[in-house]
């Protein structure tokens, strides 16, 4: 088992969890299982995202701080780092 895990790049713990899931729920449980769950808490509102992207399209030379400040003037709250990750 350990040699197979080394070849496939999985930990033994992951394999054993997958085997337990298969035994309790069958193939359907494994099909529904994804490797990564989305972290919704880190998402900004769609209105803020659209406004930030629109500002950058209008003037591509704007910095992340300028985008965050202009959105703040419009009543939309986003940090400069958040603006950078969107644009």
Buried (B, 14 or more C-beta within 10 A) or exposed (E): EEEEBEEEEEEEEEBEEBEEBEEEEEEEBEEEEEEEEEEEEEEBEEEBBEBBBEBBEEEEEBEBEBBBEBBEEEEBEBEEEBBBEBB
